[in-house]
Amino acid sequence: MDSVEIGLITCTPHEEIYSLYGHTALRYHNLRTRQDLVFNYGVFNYKAPHFVARFVLGKTDYELGVIPFAPFCKYYKDWGSEVIEQVLDLTNEEKERITKALALNLRPENSVYRYNFFYDNCSTRPRDIIEHNMMGDIIYSPREDYSPSYRAMIHELTGHHEWASFGNDLLLGFKADTHTDYRQQEFLPLNLMYSFDHAQVYENGKYRPLVKERRILVKAGVQIREKDFPLSPTVCFLLLAILSLLIASIEYKRKCCIVWFDVVLMTLTGLAGILLFIMLFSEHPTTSTNLQILILNPLSLLFIPAVIRHKKTIYWKMLLCFLILFFLGGFLQDYAEGMEFLALCLLTRYLSHLKNDK
């Protein structure tokens, strides 16, 4: 084992949607035999049956794969990502234990695991396999005054993709807004790299740094930023709110309600509400309680026939109660961008019906 190096590899984000958060892997490098392998816990098959549905429900299976070092680096070089290796300061016995653990994980019966974005992913798996095979204890040095929420950490990496951030925020409930400790923060590769840089190993009354050398394997290159939809979610929902006010003013003059606009709103919010309702049963732990379902509510679909026939319905009073709860819930949960404008739009519809249905 004198000729073996084991390192934690961190790849900075690039523009593919699944790589906006970066990536972590483990490198096994035998300097004597020149065997150079990367063990990657982020392998998945997006062509698998019902992949998107299973991912939404938190039933996605990832697996450990192994790839030669050179093509692994070339992939990230082509995308313009920086690849950093932290060579670990390990004893020969620790190297052997980690090597055997990786070989055991690579067996077909062990390689597949149930992926969880926050708690069990391609970043936490390498950390755990290192920790479990150390002879001493790893002592971390958490950053002072750094306890962001899961949502805030995601925003740091998706801020330039407004619609990706919107999609994340739409599905995440208020549990994603709780403060995190250093260990919870390590689901992101860049945070794990920071933790390893500042960690020490305590064994037999002595300390040694966990990382003995840091190497830049691939320098950061040029990344072509993909264009999002030209209008941000806030602008889109603001325009919808303005349209709602214009329609309400027309209704005030005509003393009648424009039903088609209600049907469009109820259909769109109802269909989105079905997705949020499904997420209540997802294995993703931060989606089980999402207060945005108060305005993106599948129940609205049930009242569309009555609204079309201009019948009096309890829907509008129910909507008002949901809107009040939604605005109060803003103290507990950070909503997706533009959701407040959608709520104002729905409030405008309630007031219009309150005026014209008499």
N, C-alpha and C positions, 0 to 999 in steps of 0.2 A: 504493500500500500504506500510505500515511500514515493513511488512515482505517480500516484493518483491524486488528482485535484477534483474537488467537488465545489461547485459554485452555484449561487443563486443568480439567475438571469432575469433581468427586468427589461421589458420592451416598452418604449413610450407609445402613446396612442397614435393611431393613424385614422384615416377617414372612413374605413369600413365600419358599419354600424356596430358590429360585434367587437370592434377594437378601439372604440372611443375611450375605453377605461384602461388601456394598456394590457400587458400580459406578463405572466411570471412562468418560469420553467426552471428545471434543474439540469446542470451540466455535469457529466461524468467524463473526465479527461485523463487518460492513461498516457503519460509522457513517454513511457518506455515502449509500449505496443502501438502508440498513436491512435488508439481507439478513442473516438471523440463523439459522444452521443448527447442528445438533449432529450430529457424526459418531460413530456408535455401533458399536463392534466386538463388541457382545454380542447381535446379532440371531440368533435360532434359531427353528426351526419344530418345536415339540414334537409336532405332528400328523404329522410325516414318518414314513414306514414304519419300524417297528422302532426308534423313537427311543430308548427306554429301553435296549434291548439294545445298540445302537450306542454309547450314552453309557457304559454299563458297560465295554464293550470299548475305550473310548478312541477310537472311530471317529466321533465327533460332528463335524459341520461347522458352524461359525458363519460369519457374514458381516458385512461392513461395511454399515450402513444409515445413512440421513440423514433427519433429522426436523426440522421447524421448532422453534425454541427454546421457544416458549410452551407447546405441548402436552407437550413433554418435561418441563418444570418442573412442569406441572399434575399429571402422572402421579405424580411423587414427592411433591408436596404432598398429594395425596389419600391417600397411604400414610403420611404423617407423617415422611418422611425429610428430612434437611437436605441442601441442595444448595449446594456451595461451588465458586467459580471462582477459579483462580489465573491471572490474566492474565500472560502470558509477556512478558519483556523481550526483544523480538526486533528485529533490523534488518529493513528493508524486503526485503532479499534473502532473509533467512531466512523471512519471512512468505510470500514468493512461492514459495519452494522447498517449504514445507510444504503450501501450498494446491495446488500442482501434484501433489504426492505423494498427497494425499487424493483429488483428482480421478482420478488414475491408479488408486488402490486401489478406487475406486467403480465402475470399469468391470466389467461382468458377468463377464468372464474373470479378473478379479483379486480380486473382492470376497469370495469364499469361501475360508476357511482351515480347516485341521485344528486344532480347539480342544484345548488341553491345560490343565487346571485350574491346574497349578503353573508351567508354563514358557511358555505361549503363550496368553494369554487377553485379555479386554477391558481389562485394566489394562496388561499389558506391550506390547500393540500400539501404543497412543498414545505410550507412552514411547519405543518404538523409532523411530517415525516422526519424533518431535521430534529425537531424538539424531542420526539419520541425515541430517538436513537443517540442522544447525547449522553455521555457518562456523567456530566455535571449538569447544573441548572443554568438556563439562559436567563439573565437578568436584563430586562429592558429598561430604557429611560424614556418614559412618556414625555411628550412635548407639553410644556406648561401652558395653561390657558388655551388649550386646543381640544375642544370637545364638540365638533360640529355634528349635525344630524346626518343621517344617511342621505337625505334629500339634498342637503347643502353640499356634501362631498360629490354627489353625482353632478350637480349644477356646475361645479368647478371644471368638470371635464366635458360637459355637453353644452356649455353656455353659448358657443358659437353655432350650435345647431338648435334653433329655437323650437322647431317642431319635434325633434327628438326629446328635448326637455319636456315639452308639453305632453307627449305620449307617456313618458315616465311619470310625470306628476299626476296625470289623469288616473293611472292605475294604482299609485301608491296611496295608502291611507295614512291616518295620523300617527301610526307607530313609526313611520319613516321620519318623523319630526322629533323624535326623542334624541337626547344627547348621547354620544357614543364615547367609549373609552378607547385606549390605544389598541386593544386587541380587536375590538369590533371594527376599527378603522383599517385593519390590515386586509380586509377583503379587496382593497384596491392595491395593485402592484406597487405604485409609487410610495404608498404609505408603508408597505412591508419593507421596501428597500430602505426607507428612512429608519425603521425600527432595527433592522439588522446592522446598519451603519453605527448605531449608538448602543448596541447590545454587547454584553460581556458574558463569558461563561465562568461560572463559579464551581470549582472542583478542588476538593482536598485543601480548603482554606486559601486557595489562590484564584486570582482572576486572570483571564486572558480575553482579548477582544474576539468576538465571534467572527469578524471579517478581518482577514490579514492583508488583503490587497483588493483594490477596486480597479477594474479595467474597462475601457471603452472599446467594445468589440466592433461596433458599427457606429460611425458618427451620424448625427442627425442630418438628414438631407432635406431636399425641397419637397413639400407636400402640396398637392393641388387640392384646394378646399372645394368640395362640391357645393353647388348652389342649392339653397333651400327654396321653398316656395317664397316668392318675393314679398308677400305680406306676412307679418308676424301674427301669432294667435291673438295678441291683444288688439291689433288693428282689425282683424277679421270680426272679432266679437264686438268691438266698438262700432263698426259699420252696421252690424246686425242690430245693436241697441238703437242707433240713429234711425235705422229703417223702422224699427218698432215704434219709435216716437212719431215719425212721419205718418205711419198708418193709424196710430192712435188719434192724431190730429184730424185726419180725414174722417175717422169714425165719429169723432166728437161733432163734426159739422153735419154728417149724414144721420147721426143718431142710430147707428147700427154697427154691428161687428163684422169685420172681414174674416170670414171663417177659414178661407184657404190658408191664411198666414198662421192661424192657430194650428191647423192640421199639419202644416210643414214643421212647425216647432215641436209639436207633440210627438210627431213621428221620429224626428232626429234625436230628441232627448230621450225618447223611449227606447230606441234602438241602442243608443250609447248606454242607457241604463241597464239593458240586458247584459252587456259586457261587464259592467261593474258588479251586477248581481252574480254573475258567474265567478268573478274574482273573489267573492266572499268565501267561496269553497276552494280557492286555490291553496296549494301547499306553500306558496310564498307567504311568509309570516307577516309582511308589512302591508298586505292588500286586504286583510280580512275585515277591517273597519275603515271604510272610506266615506266620509261625509258628503262627498260630491254626488253620491247617489240620491241625495235629497232633491237636487234639481235635474240630474240626469236619471230620471225615475222611470222604470219600465211600466209602472202603473198607468202612466199617461196614455199608453196605447189602448187601454181598455175603455177610455172615455171618448175616443175619437168619433165613434158612431153618433153618440149623443150630441157632440158639438156640431157635427155636420148637419144634424136635423134641428139645430137651434133649440134643443131641449135644455131645460134647467138641469144642472148637474152639480153634485157636491165637489166636483173636481177643482173648481176655482178656490173654494174655501180651503180645501186640502192643500192646494198649491201655496196659498198664503202661509199656512202653518209650516210647510217645508221650507219656504224662503226665510222665514224668521229663524228657524233652526239652523239653516245654512249660514246666515250671517253671524249668528252666535258661535257656530262651529269654527269660524275663522280664527278664534282665539286658541283653538286646539290644533288646527291643521292648516298647513300652507297649501292653498289650492293651485291648480294648474293655471297658467297664464290666461287671463281673459275670462275666467269663470265668473268673476264678480259682474262683468258686463252682461254675461248671459243671464245671471240672476236678475239684474235690473230690467233686462228685456222681458223676462217672464213676469216680473212685478208690474210692468207696464200693461201686459195683457190682462192681468188680474184687475187692475184699476179700470181698464177699458170696459171689461165685462161688468164690473160693479156699477159703472155708469149707464151702460146701454142695455143691460138685461132687465132693467126695472120695468 
